[in-house]
Amino acid sequence: MTELKLAKNQEDALDNSPSLLGDDQFHGAAPGTRPTLTTGGQPAFFSCWEIHAYYGESYVVQGVSFDVREGEIVALLGRNGAGKTSTLRTIARVDDPALKSGELWLDHKPLHEMKAFKAAQSGIGLVPEDRRIIQGLTVEENLKLAQIAPPVGWSIERIYDLFPRLAERRTQEGTTLSGGEQQMLAIGRTLARDVKLLLLDEPYEGLAPVIVQEIERTLDQIKSLGMTTIIVEQNAIAALHLADRAIILDMGQVVFDGKSQEVLDNAELRQQYLAI
């Protein structure tokens, strides 16, 4: 039986400068146990090990491996087509892309053996880029529908406390809300479930700067609650300021795993992999 190991060796961990991951990233996960870090600190709350996923014949996630500790926010970054959303969808266990090999673990549970609905019941909460507000239902009906089956998460009133604008529009049809309000509803609907790992796919996409600031304040509040989160976002600078750690993908593979501040401080790294 082998154990999951960090992508960086001890020498990299002591180095303040960003380092790219070598070929020897991870080794097998111990079935039925929570993977642990080899460089100290908290055990991994979520781990993916050597996941490979395809859209038909298109090989989009090519051996991605990383850990997320409980309460940590990780920004999953990269250029367009790097495999960010595909990785997020693979974690959420949706049908496309199809996971062909590798392992996914959340709080002792093997997600790679589950369908999407089972992964959701186990604590995966995906806020998709297209938001998927249900047509014909009001704001409150969208939220209540998310709680129709256990496990139930936040109460409706707690969600309204986080998003007062949703409370004002509780009887309005969800699809008639503004883009920012629909994003609030999509996040609120996910929190209505018992979420252990929140997956945010492009939460700022298509929003005006003033609305982006409002969503940022909301995510700061979620961060203060210690909710474990992975955020995919083209607005890399905003995501880096929110996140504790950054993982950069290129061509479906992890090329950097380190502190967010390391990426903010390294213009060469940002230009090479993020074009910023």
C-alpha positions, 0 to 999 in steps of 0.5 A: 500500500502506498501513500499520497505524497506532495508534488514538491519535495522538502527542498522545494517546501523550504524555498520561497520562490515558485517551483514547477512540479517534476515528474514524480508528483504523487504515488498511490492513495491508501484505499479507505484512509485519508491521505496525509501530507509528507511535509507536515501540517493538516491532513488532506481533506480532499485529494485527487490522484492521477486523474485522467478524463476524456471528452470522447476521444479528447484527452483533457485531464492528463494525470492531475494530482493535488490536495486541499486541506480543510478550510483552504481555498484553492484557485485552479488557474490556467489559460483557456483550454488548460483543463480547469473546468474539465478538472472541476467537472471531473471532481463533481463526477458529472458524466462529461468529461468521463473519468477513465482512471485515478482516484478522488477522495473527500473526507475518507470517501472515494468519490471516483466510485460515485455518480454525480448525485452520490458525490453531491450527497457526499458533500460536493457542491458545484456552482457551474459557469452557466448557473442553471437557474430553473426556468419557471421557478421563483428565487425561493422555489429554486432554493427550496427545490435544492433541499427537497432531499437530504442532506440539507445545508443552510436554511433559506433565511441564512442564505437570505442573510448572506444575500439580502438582494435574494430576499428582496426578490424571493417571489421573482422568477429566477431566470429574470434576475440580473447576471449578478443576482443569478450568480448569488442564487446559484451559490445560495442554492448550492449552500442549501445543500450540506456542502463539504467542498464548494466548487466555483466555476467562473463566478465572475464571468460576464459580470460588471465590475461593481457586481464582481466586487459584491460577489467578492465580498460574498466569497470573503464571507464564505472564506471567513466561515472556513468552507473548503473551496476550489475556484476556477476563474479567468480573473486570476488576480481576483482569485489569487487575492481570495485564495490561500493556494494556487494550482496552475494547469497547462495542457491538462497537467499541473505545472505549479502548486504553491501559495497564491502570493508566490504567483502574485509576486512572480511576473514571469510565472504569470506571463508564462502560464496565465498571460497576465 
